[in-house]
Amino acid sequence: MAISVVMPRLSDTMEEGKILRWLKQEGDRVEGGEIIAEVQTDKADIEMEAFGSGVLRKILIGAGQSAPVGHPIGVIAEADEDISALLAPMAGSAAKATMATQVDASTPVTPALQAAMSGRVKASPLARRLARAQAIDLTVVKGSGPGGRIVRRDVDAMMTGAAAAGQPAPSSSPTLLTARQTVAPVPSAPSAEFEDRELSPMRRAIAKRTARSMATVPHFYLTVEVAMEKAAELREAMQVQAPNLKVTFTDIIIRAVAIALGRHPAMNVSFTDDRIRVYSRINIGIAVALDGGLINPVLRDCGEKSLAQIAVETKGLAERARAQKLRSEEYTGATFTVSNLGMYEIEEFTAIINPPEAAILAVGQIRSKPVVVNDAIQIGQRMRLTLSCDHRAVDGVIGATFLQEVKWLLEHPFHLVLSPATS
């Protein structure tokens, strides 16, 4: 039986995916459960399995191309099976895509330029305009963008290399050499001032979620300053006792947050249309910066984990997040998030809540500053924490008492190394 391979929903926020590469080619035999492609989602690069056996008869969405969730991307069937019924719906889409890439009829172009700009060559709009202005054949330009996409720097490099050699820009057709007199030049000033870059699936998801959060979630913010001398001493002592175990201040803060959430379950909630959902598990998301955006890998059941366990698991999650190798269950299901920018010398900031969570804790830098202790001025180590709360689910007093608990735990870190059952 012929099977239509569709773009799967590989994360709770995924709306479309990009095919990074096909691991099977047309004509290859495929078994159910076998990995057939790598897909870039708004969260990570994920391997996609086949949900049936047969021959990969047709690839509908090639490497470097995107498709919305549920859209056909291929067909699996037996070698002699009729798949015309599955291919028919794609014919209209292909025609529309071809029309969308047509060059403005008012601009005279050579046949080679028309071919390069018709969609057979993957290139950014800016790269196409520059190539048209300089009469460069994009079919001879090597792309350095995602999926081999040609971007502005590739066209600039082509021009720079030709100029250094004292030659005109490379071209595969003599017609292109005379196109400088016939192609209307594109003004250089706008091109030099900016470059439009295509949104990655991750950046597009971040834009939508943060805008929706700020527009629909009534945020309020609470800030406290924490004395971190004893927490620093705890960290140093653990490094001496267990040199192979790297405990960060983020790990210490996560442990304090986990204990505080256990003692204040009204913070471990989310708001739904007609009720407040109280979670029995404490799953803390950890904001990790990537080159293309931000992702929140989730440390599950933090209330049942020791500080050492949190340190080990957090390191592994962060490494897999930066390598974009997280499994779907590793970046979904958070009930609370911690975002630390202290390592970037940020003293204080407010973070945007990641729905459906009801709160997020923003962590600033630990700074040396004059403080008053027992009516005397001395140098102390201070850190500012700012809690963002969803006022639909959390009131000010609830947030304040929770934040006081986190502060107390960090200033009395002995409680952080007790077993989870006794803390």
Sequence and secondary structure as in RCSB ss.txt:
>XXXX:A:sequence
MAISVVMPRLSDTMEEGKILRWLKQEGDRVEGGEIIAEVQTDKADIEMEAFGSGVLRKILIGAGQSAPVGHPIGV
IAEADEDISALLAPMAGSAAKATMATQVDASTPVTPALQAAMSGRVKASPLARRLARAQAIDLTVVKGSGPGGRI
VRRDVDAMMTGAAAAGQPAPSSSPTLLTARQTVAPVPSAPSAEFEDRELSPMRRAIAKRTARSMATVPHFYLTVE
VAMEKAAELREAMQVQAPNLKVTFTDIIIRAVAIALGRHPAMNVSFTDDRIRVYSRINIGIAVALDGGLINPVLR
DCGEKSLAQIAVETKGLAERARAQKLRSEEYTGATFTVSNLGMYEIEEFTAIINPPEAAILAVGQIRSKPVVVND
AIQIGQRMRLTLSCDHRAVDGVIGATFLQEVKWLLEHPFHLVLSPATS
>XXXX:A:secstr
  EEEE    STT SEEEEEEESS TT EE TT EEEEEE SS EEEEE SS EEEEEE S TT EEETT EEEE
EE TT   HHHHHHHHHHHHHHHHHT   TTS   HHHHHIIIIIS B HHHHHHHHHHT  GGGS   SGGG B
 HHHHHHHHHHHHHTTS    S HHHHHGGGTS    HHHHHH       HHHHHHHHHHHHHHHHS EEEEEEE
EE HHHHHHHHHHHHH TT    HHHHHHHHHHHHHHH GGGSEEE SS EEE SS  EEE EEETTEEE  EET
TGGG  HHHHHHHHHHHHHHHHTT   GGGSS  SEEEEE GGGT         TTBSEEEEE   EEEEEEETT
EEEEEEEEEEEEEEETTT  HHHHHHHHHHHHHHHHSGGGGSS TTT 
